[in-house]
Amino acid sequence: MQAWSSYGIQWPVIHHFLGIRPDAPTGSLTVVPDVPESWTEPISVQNLQVGGATVGASAWHDSNRYTTEVSASTRWKLTIGHTLPKGAQVQSVTLDGQQADYRAVETTRGLEVRVGTNTNQSHTLVVTTG
């Protein structure tokens, strides 16, 4: 077994599908997943080592509801979100059950809905489309 063999699986899942982009030197973390429409089960990673911290993230969608969960063992600035398919219209965005201010950014991946917060606790973001 090659030492780098798992990299070919881990990198696409962590970076592309879960959208985890840490910047440990600046104390910031971005998690904006892009779960393929055909995937019906959640994808997740737990205990991902980032600098001196560990990060966990899960993402899934059910019809018109897109969910992202994030936890980290260190207090960082967090951008949490979800990527919606092209043409989707945002109906509501909640962070931990409360309405949240968000930014919607068109990217080559689709419409990225992003909310700013901190990793002082586990967070759940839910984006509903109409």
Phi and psi in radians as a Rosetta constraint file:
Dihedral C 1 N 2 CA 2 C 2 CIRCULARHARMONIC -1.395 0.35
Dihedral N 2 CA 2 C 2 N 3 CIRCULARHARMONIC 2.548 0.35
Dihedral C 2 N 3 CA 3 C 3 CIRCULARHARMONIC -1.105 0.35
Dihedral N 3 CA 3 C 3 N 4 CIRCULARHARMONIC -0.490 0.35
Dihedral C 3 N 4 CA 4 C 4 CIRCULARHARMONIC -1.715 0.35
Dihedral N 4 CA 4 C 4 N 5 CIRCULARHARMONIC 0.078 0.35
Dihedral C 4 N 5 CA 5 C 5 CIRCULARHARMONIC -1.114 0.35
Dihedral N 5 CA 5 C 5 N 6 CIRCULARHARMONIC -0.633 0.35
Dihedral C 5 N 6 CA 6 C 6 CIRCULARHARMONIC -1.262 0.35
Dihedral N 6 CA 6 C 6 N 7 CIRCULARHARMONIC -0.321 0.35
Dihedral C 6 N 7 CA 7 C 7 CIRCULARHARMONIC -0.993 0.35
Dihedral N 7 CA 7 C 7 N 8 CIRCULARHARMONIC -0.644 0.35
Dihedral C 7 N 8 CA 8 C 8 CIRCULARHARMONIC -1.134 0.35
Dihedral N 8 CA 8 C 8 N 9 CIRCULARHARMONIC -0.368 0.35
Dihedral C 8 N 9 CA 9 C 9 CIRCULARHARMONIC -1.699 0.35
Dihedral N 9 CA 9 C 9 N 10 CIRCULARHARMONIC -0.794 0.35
Dihedral C 9 N 10 CA 10 C 10 CIRCULARHARMONIC -1.128 0.35
Dihedral N 10 CA 10 C 10 N 11 CIRCULARHARMONIC -0.783 0.35
Dihedral C 10 N 11 CA 11 C 11 CIRCULARHARMONIC -1.039 0.35
Dihedral N 11 CA 11 C 11 N 12 CIRCULARHARMONIC -0.892 0.35
Dihedral C 11 N 12 CA 12 C 12 CIRCULARHARMONIC -1.069 0.35
Dihedral N 12 CA 12 C 12 N 13 CIRCULARHARMONIC -0.721 0.35
Dihedral C 12 N 13 CA 13 C 13 CIRCULARHARMONIC -1.164 0.35
Dihedral N 13 CA 13 C 13 N 14 CIRCULARHARMONIC -0.867 0.35
Dihedral C 13 N 14 CA 14 C 14 CIRCULARHARMONIC -1.251 0.35
Dihedral N 14 CA 14 C 14 N 15 CIRCULARHARMONIC -0.834 0.35
Dihedral C 14 N 15 CA 15 C 15 CIRCULARHARMONIC -1.439 0.35
Dihedral N 15 CA 15 C 15 N 16 CIRCULARHARMONIC -0.796 0.35
Dihedral C 15 N 16 CA 16 C 16 CIRCULARHARMONIC -1.567 0.35
Dihedral N 16 CA 16 C 16 N 17 CIRCULARHARMONIC -0.945 0.35
Dihedral C 16 N 17 CA 17 C 17 CIRCULARHARMONIC -1.305 0.35
Dihedral N 17 CA 17 C 17 N 18 CIRCULARHARMONIC -0.799 0.35
Dihedral C 17 N 18 CA 18 C 18 CIRCULARHARMONIC -1.488 0.35
Dihedral N 18 CA 18 C 18 N 19 CIRCULARHARMONIC -0.282 0.35
Dihedral C 18 N 19 CA 19 C 19 CIRCULARHARMONIC 1.122 0.35
Dihedral N 19 CA 19 C 19 N 20 CIRCULARHARMONIC 0.571 0.35
Dihedral C 19 N 20 CA 20 C 20 CIRCULARHARMONIC -1.465 0.35
Dihedral N 20 CA 20 C 20 N 21 CIRCULARHARMONIC 2.115 0.35
Dihedral C 20 N 21 CA 21 C 21 CIRCULARHARMONIC -2.342 0.35
Dihedral N 21 CA 21 C 21 N 22 CIRCULARHARMONIC 1.618 0.35
Dihedral C 21 N 22 CA 22 C 22 CIRCULARHARMONIC -1.494 0.35
Dihedral N 22 CA 22 C 22 N 23 CIRCULARHARMONIC 2.673 0.35
Dihedral C 22 N 23 CA 23 C 23 CIRCULARHARMONIC -2.379 0.35
Dihedral N 23 CA 23 C 23 N 24 CIRCULARHARMONIC 1.340 0.35
Dihedral C 23 N 24 CA 24 C 24 CIRCULARHARMONIC -0.995 0.35
Dihedral N 24 CA 24 C 24 N 25 CIRCULARHARMONIC -0.701 0.35
Dihedral C 24 N 25 CA 25 C 25 CIRCULARHARMONIC -1.060 0.35
Dihedral N 25 CA 25 C 25 N 26 CIRCULARHARMONIC -0.557 0.35
Dihedral C 25 N 26 CA 26 C 26 CIRCULARHARMONIC -1.700 0.35
Dihedral N 26 CA 26 C 26 N 27 CIRCULARHARMONIC -0.036 0.35
Dihedral C 26 N 27 CA 27 C 27 CIRCULARHARMONIC 1.217 0.35
Dihedral N 27 CA 27 C 27 N 28 CIRCULARHARMONIC 0.660 0.35
Dihedral C 27 N 28 CA 28 C 28 CIRCULARHARMONIC -2.261 0.35
Dihedral N 28 CA 28 C 28 N 29 CIRCULARHARMONIC 2.649 0.35
Dihedral C 28 N 29 CA 29 C 29 CIRCULARHARMONIC -2.459 0.35
Dihedral N 29 CA 29 C 29 N 30 CIRCULARHARMONIC 2.320 0.35
Dihedral C 29 N 30 CA 30 C 30 CIRCULARHARMONIC -2.053 0.35
Dihedral N 30 CA 30 C 30 N 31 CIRCULARHARMONIC 2.289 0.35
Dihedral C 30 N 31 CA 31 C 31 CIRCULARHARMONIC -2.333 0.35
Dihedral N 31 CA 31 C 31 N 32 CIRCULARHARMONIC 1.772 0.35
Dihedral C 31 N 32 CA 32 C 32 CIRCULARHARMONIC -2.297 0.35
Dihedral N 32 CA 32 C 32 N 33 CIRCULARHARMONIC 1.535 0.35
Dihedral C 32 N 33 CA 33 C 33 CIRCULARHARMONIC -1.176 0.35
Dihedral N 33 CA 33 C 33 N 34 CIRCULARHARMONIC 2.778 0.35
Dihedral C 33 N 34 CA 34 C 34 CIRCULARHARMONIC -2.367 0.35
Dihedral N 34 CA 34 C 34 N 35 CIRCULARHARMONIC 1.475 0.35
Dihedral C 34 N 35 CA 35 C 35 CIRCULARHARMONIC -1.471 0.35
Dihedral N 35 CA 35 C 35 N 36 CIRCULARHARMONIC 2.151 0.35
Dihedral C 35 N 36 CA 36 C 36 CIRCULARHARMONIC -0.961 0.35
Dihedral N 36 CA 36 C 36 N 37 CIRCULARHARMONIC 2.476 0.35
Dihedral C 36 N 37 CA 37 C 37 CIRCULARHARMONIC -1.004 0.35
Dihedral N 37 CA 37 C 37 N 38 CIRCULARHARMONIC -0.543 0.35
Dihedral C 37 N 38 CA 38 C 38 CIRCULARHARMONIC -1.384 0.35
Dihedral N 38 CA 38 C 38 N 39 CIRCULARHARMONIC -0.185 0.35
Dihedral C 38 N 39 CA 39 C 39 CIRCULARHARMONIC -1.445 0.35
Dihedral N 39 CA 39 C 39 N 40 CIRCULARHARMONIC 2.175 0.35
Dihedral C 39 N 40 CA 40 C 40 CIRCULARHARMONIC -1.820 0.35
Dihedral N 40 CA 40 C 40 N 41 CIRCULARHARMONIC -0.173 0.35
Dihedral C 40 N 41 CA 41 C 41 CIRCULARHARMONIC -1.846 0.35
Dihedral N 41 CA 41 C 41 N 42 CIRCULARHARMONIC 2.627 0.35
Dihedral C 41 N 42 CA 42 C 42 CIRCULARHARMONIC -1.112 0.35
Dihedral N 42 CA 42 C 42 N 43 CIRCULARHARMONIC 2.621 0.35
Dihedral C 42 N 43 CA 43 C 43 CIRCULARHARMONIC -1.983 0.35
Dihedral N 43 CA 43 C 43 N 44 CIRCULARHARMONIC 2.559 0.35
Dihedral C 43 N 44 CA 44 C 44 CIRCULARHARMONIC -2.770 0.35
Dihedral N 44 CA 44 C 44 N 45 CIRCULARHARMONIC 2.849 0.35
Dihedral C 44 N 45 CA 45 C 45 CIRCULARHARMONIC -2.451 0.35
Dihedral N 45 CA 45 C 45 N 46 CIRCULARHARMONIC 2.458 0.35
Dihedral C 45 N 46 CA 46 C 46 CIRCULARHARMONIC -2.218 0.35
Dihedral N 46 CA 46 C 46 N 47 CIRCULARHARMONIC 2.639 0.35
Dihedral C 46 N 47 CA 47 C 47 CIRCULARHARMONIC 0.992 0.35
Dihedral N 47 CA 47 C 47 N 48 CIRCULARHARMONIC 0.650 0.35
Dihedral C 47 N 48 CA 48 C 48 CIRCULARHARMONIC -1.313 0.35
Dihedral N 48 CA 48 C 48 N 49 CIRCULARHARMONIC 2.089 0.35
Dihedral C 48 N 49 CA 49 C 49 CIRCULARHARMONIC -1.336 0.35
Dihedral N 49 CA 49 C 49 N 50 CIRCULARHARMONIC 2.119 0.35
Dihedral C 49 N 50 CA 50 C 50 CIRCULARHARMONIC -2.309 0.35
Dihedral N 50 CA 50 C 50 N 51 CIRCULARHARMONIC 1.867 0.35
Dihedral C 50 N 51 CA 51 C 51 CIRCULARHARMONIC 1.043 0.35
Dihedral N 51 CA 51 C 51 N 52 CIRCULARHARMONIC -2.273 0.35
Dihedral C 51 N 52 CA 52 C 52 CIRCULARHARMONIC -1.623 0.35
Dihedral N 52 CA 52 C 52 N 53 CIRCULARHARMONIC 0.197 0.35
Dihedral C 52 N 53 CA 53 C 53 CIRCULARHARMONIC -2.035 0.35
Dihedral N 53 CA 53 C 53 N 54 CIRCULARHARMONIC 2.941 0.35
Dihedral C 53 N 54 CA 54 C 54 CIRCULARHARMONIC -2.105 0.35
Dihedral N 54 CA 54 C 54 N 55 CIRCULARHARMONIC 2.550 0.35
Dihedral C 54 N 55 CA 55 C 55 CIRCULARHARMONIC -2.209 0.35
Dihedral N 55 CA 55 C 55 N 56 CIRCULARHARMONIC 2.498 0.35
Dihedral C 55 N 56 CA 56 C 56 CIRCULARHARMONIC -2.233 0.35
Dihedral N 56 CA 56 C 56 N 57 CIRCULARHARMONIC 2.473 0.35
Dihedral C 56 N 57 CA 57 C 57 CIRCULARHARMONIC -2.595 0.35
Dihedral N 57 CA 57 C 57 N 58 CIRCULARHARMONIC 2.500 0.35
Dihedral C 57 N 58 CA 58 C 58 CIRCULARHARMONIC -2.394 0.35
Dihedral N 58 CA 58 C 58 N 59 CIRCULARHARMONIC 2.623 0.35
Dihedral C 58 N 59 CA 59 C 59 CIRCULARHARMONIC -2.625 0.35
Dihedral N 59 CA 59 C 59 N 60 CIRCULARHARMONIC 2.539 0.35
Dihedral C 59 N 60 CA 60 C 60 CIRCULARHARMONIC -2.860 0.35
Dihedral N 60 CA 60 C 60 N 61 CIRCULARHARMONIC 2.953 0.35
Dihedral C 60 N 61 CA 61 C 61 CIRCULARHARMONIC -2.468 0.35
Dihedral N 61 CA 61 C 61 N 62 CIRCULARHARMONIC 2.639 0.35
Dihedral C 61 N 62 CA 62 C 62 CIRCULARHARMONIC -2.436 0.35
Dihedral N 62 CA 62 C 62 N 63 CIRCULARHARMONIC 1.797 0.35
Dihedral C 62 N 63 CA 63 C 63 CIRCULARHARMONIC 1.061 0.35
Dihedral N 63 CA 63 C 63 N 64 CIRCULARHARMONIC -1.883 0.35
Dihedral C 63 N 64 CA 64 C 64 CIRCULARHARMONIC -1.876 0.35
Dihedral N 64 CA 64 C 64 N 65 CIRCULARHARMONIC 0.382 0.35
Dihedral C 64 N 65 CA 65 C 65 CIRCULARHARMONIC -2.139 0.35
Dihedral N 65 CA 65 C 65 N 66 CIRCULARHARMONIC 2.113 0.35
Dihedral C 65 N 66 CA 66 C 66 CIRCULARHARMONIC -2.017 0.35
Dihedral N 66 CA 66 C 66 N 67 CIRCULARHARMONIC 2.173 0.35
Dihedral C 66 N 67 CA 67 C 67 CIRCULARHARMONIC -2.129 0.35
Dihedral N 67 CA 67 C 67 N 68 CIRCULARHARMONIC 2.408 0.35
Dihedral C 67 N 68 CA 68 C 68 CIRCULARHARMONIC -2.289 0.35
Dihedral N 68 CA 68 C 68 N 69 CIRCULARHARMONIC 2.278 0.35
Dihedral C 68 N 69 CA 69 C 69 CIRCULARHARMONIC -2.089 0.35
Dihedral N 69 CA 69 C 69 N 70 CIRCULARHARMONIC 2.403 0.35
Dihedral C 69 N 70 CA 70 C 70 CIRCULARHARMONIC -2.422 0.35
Dihedral N 70 CA 70 C 70 N 71 CIRCULARHARMONIC 2.425 0.35
Dihedral C 70 N 71 CA 71 C 71 CIRCULARHARMONIC -2.432 0.35
Dihedral N 71 CA 71 C 71 N 72 CIRCULARHARMONIC 2.622 0.35
Dihedral C 71 N 72 CA 72 C 72 CIRCULARHARMONIC -2.574 0.35
Dihedral N 72 CA 72 C 72 N 73 CIRCULARHARMONIC 2.577 0.35
Dihedral C 72 N 73 CA 73 C 73 CIRCULARHARMONIC -1.469 0.35
Dihedral N 73 CA 73 C 73 N 74 CIRCULARHARMONIC -0.080 0.35
Dihedral C 73 N 74 CA 74 C 74 CIRCULARHARMONIC -2.223 0.35
Dihedral N 74 CA 74 C 74 N 75 CIRCULARHARMONIC 2.585 0.35
Dihedral C 74 N 75 CA 75 C 75 CIRCULARHARMONIC -1.362 0.35
Dihedral N 75 CA 75 C 75 N 76 CIRCULARHARMONIC 2.008 0.35
Dihedral C 75 N 76 CA 76 C 76 CIRCULARHARMONIC -2.278 0.35
Dihedral N 76 CA 76 C 76 N 77 CIRCULARHARMONIC 2.853 0.35
Dihedral C 76 N 77 CA 77 C 77 CIRCULARHARMONIC -1.317 0.35
Dihedral N 77 CA 77 C 77 N 78 CIRCULARHARMONIC 2.250 0.35
Dihedral C 77 N 78 CA 78 C 78 CIRCULARHARMONIC -2.108 0.35
Dihedral N 78 CA 78 C 78 N 79 CIRCULARHARMONIC 2.318 0.35
Dihedral C 78 N 79 CA 79 C 79 CIRCULARHARMONIC -1.914 0.35
Dihedral N 79 CA 79 C 79 N 80 CIRCULARHARMONIC 2.008 0.35
Dihedral C 79 N 80 CA 80 C 80 CIRCULARHARMONIC -2.010 0.35
Dihedral N 80 CA 80 C 80 N 81 CIRCULARHARMONIC 2.480 0.35
Dihedral C 80 N 81 CA 81 C 81 CIRCULARHARMONIC -2.909 0.35
Dihedral N 81 CA 81 C 81 N 82 CIRCULARHARMONIC -2.837 0.35
Dihedral C 81 N 82 CA 82 C 82 CIRCULARHARMONIC -2.756 0.35
Dihedral N 82 CA 82 C 82 N 83 CIRCULARHARMONIC 2.572 0.35
Dihedral C 82 N 83 CA 83 C 83 CIRCULARHARMONIC -1.686 0.35
Dihedral N 83 CA 83 C 83 N 84 CIRCULARHARMONIC 2.228 0.35
Dihedral C 83 N 84 CA 84 C 84 CIRCULARHARMONIC -1.777 0.35
Dihedral N 84 CA 84 C 84 N 85 CIRCULARHARMONIC 2.706 0.35
Dihedral C 84 N 85 CA 85 C 85 CIRCULARHARMONIC -1.118 0.35
Dihedral N 85 CA 85 C 85 N 86 CIRCULARHARMONIC 2.670 0.35
Dihedral C 85 N 86 CA 86 C 86 CIRCULARHARMONIC -0.959 0.35
Dihedral N 86 CA 86 C 86 N 87 CIRCULARHARMONIC 2.397 0.35
Dihedral C 86 N 87 CA 87 C 87 CIRCULARHARMONIC 1.562 0.35
Dihedral N 87 CA 87 C 87 N 88 CIRCULARHARMONIC -0.136 0.35
Dihedral C 87 N 88 CA 88 C 88 CIRCULARHARMONIC -1.243 0.35
Dihedral N 88 CA 88 C 88 N 89 CIRCULARHARMONIC 2.529 0.35
Dihedral C 88 N 89 CA 89 C 89 CIRCULARHARMONIC -1.968 0.35
Dihedral N 89 CA 89 C 89 N 90 CIRCULARHARMONIC 2.202 0.35
Dihedral C 89 N 90 CA 90 C 90 CIRCULARHARMONIC -1.273 0.35
Dihedral N 90 CA 90 C 90 N 91 CIRCULARHARMONIC 2.209 0.35
Dihedral C 90 N 91 CA 91 C 91 CIRCULARHARMONIC -1.726 0.35
Dihedral N 91 CA 91 C 91 N 92 CIRCULARHARMONIC -0.776 0.35
Dihedral C 91 N 92 CA 92 C 92 CIRCULARHARMONIC -2.701 0.35
Dihedral N 92 CA 92 C 92 N 93 CIRCULARHARMONIC 2.705 0.35
Dihedral C 92 N 93 CA 93 C 93 CIRCULARHARMONIC -2.367 0.35
Dihedral N 93 CA 93 C 93 N 94 CIRCULARHARMONIC 2.162 0.35
Dihedral C 93 N 94 CA 94 C 94 CIRCULARHARMONIC -2.182 0.35
Dihedral N 94 CA 94 C 94 N 95 CIRCULARHARMONIC 2.519 0.35
Dihedral C 94 N 95 CA 95 C 95 CIRCULARHARMONIC -2.104 0.35
Dihedral N 95 CA 95 C 95 N 96 CIRCULARHARMONIC 2.042 0.35
Dihedral C 95 N 96 CA 96 C 96 CIRCULARHARMONIC 0.968 0.35
Dihedral N 96 CA 96 C 96 N 97 CIRCULARHARMONIC 0.681 0.35
Dihedral C 96 N 97 CA 97 C 97 CIRCULARHARMONIC 1.482 0.35
Dihedral N 97 CA 97 C 97 N 98 CIRCULARHARMONIC -0.045 0.35
Dihedral C 97 N 98 CA 98 C 98 CIRCULARHARMONIC -1.958 0.35
Dihedral N 98 CA 98 C 98 N 99 CIRCULARHARMONIC 2.480 0.35
Dihedral C 98 N 99 CA 99 C 99 CIRCULARHARMONIC -0.916 0.35
Dihedral N 99 CA 99 C 99 N 100 CIRCULARHARMONIC 2.448 0.35
Dihedral C 99 N 100 CA 100 C 100 CIRCULARHARMONIC -2.233 0.35
Dihedral N 100 CA 100 C 100 N 101 CIRCULARHARMONIC 2.505 0.35
Dihedral C 100 N 101 CA 101 C 101 CIRCULARHARMONIC -1.273 0.35
Dihedral N 101 CA 101 C 101 N 102 CIRCULARHARMONIC 2.432 0.35
Dihedral C 101 N 102 CA 102 C 102 CIRCULARHARMONIC -2.493 0.35
Dihedral N 102 CA 102 C 102 N 103 CIRCULARHARMONIC 2.847 0.35
Dihedral C 102 N 103 CA 103 C 103 CIRCULARHARMONIC -2.004 0.35
Dihedral N 103 CA 103 C 103 N 104 CIRCULARHARMONIC 2.430 0.35
Dihedral C 103 N 104 CA 104 C 104 CIRCULARHARMONIC -1.968 0.35
Dihedral N 104 CA 104 C 104 N 105 CIRCULARHARMONIC 2.133 0.35
Dihedral C 104 N 105 CA 105 C 105 CIRCULARHARMONIC -2.185 0.35
Dihedral N 105 CA 105 C 105 N 106 CIRCULARHARMONIC 2.135 0.35
Dihedral C 105 N 106 CA 106 C 106 CIRCULARHARMONIC -1.298 0.35
Dihedral N 106 CA 106 C 106 N 107 CIRCULARHARMONIC 2.180 0.35
Dihedral C 106 N 107 CA 107 C 107 CIRCULARHARMONIC -2.263 0.35
Dihedral N 107 CA 107 C 107 N 108 CIRCULARHARMONIC 3.111 0.35
Dihedral C 107 N 108 CA 108 C 108 CIRCULARHARMONIC -1.206 0.35
Dihedral N 108 CA 108 C 108 N 109 CIRCULARHARMONIC -0.321 0.35
Dihedral C 108 N 109 CA 109 C 109 CIRCULARHARMONIC -1.418 0.35
Dihedral N 109 CA 109 C 109 N 110 CIRCULARHARMONIC -0.380 0.35
Dihedral C 109 N 110 CA 110 C 110 CIRCULARHARMONIC 2.382 0.35
Dihedral N 110 CA 110 C 110 N 111 CIRCULARHARMONIC -2.733 0.35
Dihedral C 110 N 111 CA 111 C 111 CIRCULARHARMONIC -1.566 0.35
Dihedral N 111 CA 111 C 111 N 112 CIRCULARHARMONIC 1.939 0.35
Dihedral C 111 N 112 CA 112 C 112 CIRCULARHARMONIC -1.570 0.35
Dihedral N 112 CA 112 C 112 N 113 CIRCULARHARMONIC 2.121 0.35
Dihedral C 112 N 113 CA 113 C 113 CIRCULARHARMONIC -1.721 0.35
Dihedral N 113 CA 113 C 113 N 114 CIRCULARHARMONIC 2.157 0.35
Dihedral C 113 N 114 CA 114 C 114 CIRCULARHARMONIC -2.229 0.35
Dihedral N 114 CA 114 C 114 N 115 CIRCULARHARMONIC 2.416 0.35
Dihedral C 114 N 115 CA 115 C 115 CIRCULARHARMONIC -2.246 0.35
Dihedral N 115 CA 115 C 115 N 116 CIRCULARHARMONIC 2.375 0.35
Dihedral C 115 N 116 CA 116 C 116 CIRCULARHARMONIC -1.682 0.35
Dihedral N 116 CA 116 C 116 N 117 CIRCULARHARMONIC 2.413 0.35
Dihedral C 116 N 117 CA 117 C 117 CIRCULARHARMONIC -2.814 0.35
Dihedral N 117 CA 117 C 117 N 118 CIRCULARHARMONIC -2.821 0.35
Dihedral C 117 N 118 CA 118 C 118 CIRCULARHARMONIC -2.216 0.35
Dihedral N 118 CA 118 C 118 N 119 CIRCULARHARMONIC 2.844 0.35
Dihedral C 118 N 119 CA 119 C 119 CIRCULARHARMONIC -1.617 0.35
Dihedral N 119 CA 119 C 119 N 120 CIRCULARHARMONIC 0.718 0.35
Dihedral C 119 N 120 CA 120 C 120 CIRCULARHARMONIC -1.341 0.35
Dihedral N 120 CA 120 C 120 N 121 CIRCULARHARMONIC -0.149 0.35
Dihedral C 120 N 121 CA 121 C 121 CIRCULARHARMONIC -2.782 0.35
Dihedral N 121 CA 121 C 121 N 122 CIRCULARHARMONIC 2.995 0.35
Dihedral C 121 N 122 CA 122 C 122 CIRCULARHARMONIC -1.239 0.35
Dihedral N 122 CA 122 C 122 N 123 CIRCULARHARMONIC 2.491 0.35
Dihedral C 122 N 123 CA 123 C 123 CIRCULARHARMONIC -2.210 0.35
Dihedral N 123 CA 123 C 123 N 124 CIRCULARHARMONIC 2.570 0.35
Dihedral C 123 N 124 CA 124 C 124 CIRCULARHARMONIC -2.197 0.35
Dihedral N 124 CA 124 C 124 N 125 CIRCULARHARMONIC 2.137 0.35
Dihedral C 124 N 125 CA 125 C 125 CIRCULARHARMONIC -1.892 0.35
Dihedral N 125 CA 125 C 125 N 126 CIRCULARHARMONIC 2.321 0.35
Dihedral C 125 N 126 CA 126 C 126 CIRCULARHARMONIC -2.207 0.35
Dihedral N 126 CA 126 C 126 N 127 CIRCULARHARMONIC 2.175 0.35
Dihedral C 126 N 127 CA 127 C 127 CIRCULARHARMONIC -1.970 0.35
Dihedral N 127 CA 127 C 127 N 128 CIRCULARHARMONIC 2.180 0.35
Dihedral C 127 N 128 CA 128 C 128 CIRCULARHARMONIC -1.933 0.35
Dihedral N 128 CA 128 C 128 N 129 CIRCULARHARMONIC 2.345 0.35
Dihedral C 128 N 129 CA 129 C 129 CIRCULARHARMONIC -1.882 0.35
Dihedral N 129 CA 129 C 129 N 130 CIRCULARHARMONIC 2.726 0.35
